[in-house]
Amino acid sequence: MAAGLAGQARKMGVSTHDLGRVGFYRRGMKRLGVVLLWIVGLYFVGRAVVEPFVIDLSDPATYRNDWGGPHLIGVLAVHALPGILALAAMVWRVRRRRATASSDSPVVSPAARGK
């Protein structure tokens, strides 16, 4: 694939050195996007944690005009569900990344360790 990309670049008159810059730019933009998603996700998690303490769960007048109202389940779904989903996605991502990182280490059989 890389040879094909380099060949296409030469046909278009672009040096292969510029292809490295494009990759660097894409990686940087991807990292920026991931950081922004984590910030938004943490905001949603914080909002989900705080919401039950901000409203009076026993007084419908405190949440009747909120998004998802007039019922408590609707208000909690609108305000807390995005945080729960964001937390689940972040935990999944961290666990997946750790599993990938641990599988990158060389696997040594017990026989090779001398056991």
LODRENTI-352543 format. One line per 4 residues: number of its first residue (from 1); their letters; for each residue x, y, z of C-alpha. Coordinates in steps of 0.05 Angstrom, whole numbers, plus 5000, padded with zeros to 4 digits. Layout:
<recs>
NUM	a	X Y Z; ...
</recs>
This chain:
<recs>
1	maag	5000 5000 5000; 5056 5048 5017; 5089 5036 4950; 5023 5050 4916
5	lagq	5014 5114 4955; 5085 5137 4938; 5074 5120 4865; 5010 5161 4864
9	arkm	5046 5218 4898; 5101 5218 4845; 5048 5218 4789; 5016 5279 4820
13	gvst	5083 5314 4828; 5084 5310 4904; 5148 5289 4938; 5144 5229 4984
17	hdlg	5172 5273 5039; 5106 5311 5040; 5069 5245 5053; 5102 5242 5122
21	rvgf	5075 5311 5138; 5005 5290 5120; 5010 5230 5167; 5038 5274 5222
25	yrrg	4980 5323 5212; 4928 5266 5213; 4957 5236 5277; 4957 5304 5310
29	mkrl	4885 5318 5290; 4864 5249 5314; 4897 5261 5381; 4864 5328 5387
33	gvvl	4796 5297 5372; 4807 5242 5423; 4826 5294 5477; 4764 5335 5461
37	lwiv	4720 5273 5465; 4750 5255 5533; 4736 5325 5558; 4664 5322 5535
41	glyf	4657 5252 5564; 4683 5275 5632; 4634 5333 5631; 4577 5285 5618
45	vgra	4601 5239 5675; 4605 5298 5722; 4537 5322 5702; 4508 5252 5714
49	vvep	4539 5249 5784; 4515 5319 5804; 4444 5316 5775; 4410 5275 5830
53	fvid	4438 5324 5882; 4416 5386 5844; 4343 5368 5839; 4297 5348 5896
57	lsdp	4277 5278 5877; 4214 5281 5921; 4189 5348 5894; 4167 5346 5820
61	atyr	4165 5422 5818; 4242 5424 5818; 4248 5384 5754; 4181 5393 5719
65	ndwg	4207 5444 5669; 4275 5410 5658; 4291 5372 5594; 4258 5304 5599
69	gphl	4206 5329 5648; 4155 5328 5677; 4173 5257 5700; 4234 5241 5742
73	igvl	4255 5182 5698; 4256 5227 5636; 4297 5280 5671; 4347 5229 5696
77	avha	4350 5196 5628; 4366 5261 5593; 4415 5287 5644; 4449 5223 5670
81	lpgi	4445 5173 5613; 4497 5208 5569; 4545 5207 5628; 4533 5133 5641
85	lala	4545 5117 5567; 4607 5161 5565; 4635 5127 5627; 4622 5059 5597
89	amvw	4657 5079 5532; 4717 5108 5570; 4724 5045 5613; 4718 5001 5551
93	rvrr	4771 5043 5515; 4820 5041 5574; 4812 4966 5583; 4820 4953 5509
97	rrat	4883 4996 5507; 4913 4960 5567; 4897 4892 5536; 4931 4914 5471
101	assd	4992 4941 5509; 4999 4877 5549; 4994 4834 5487; 5051 4873 5455
105	spvv	5099 4845 5506; 5134 4782 5485; 5101 4718 5507; 5149 4670 5541
109	spaa	5127 4598 5550; 5136 4566 5618; 5186 4517 5587; 5230 4575 5564
113	rgk	5228 4606 5634; 5254 4542 5663; 5192 4521 5701
</recs>
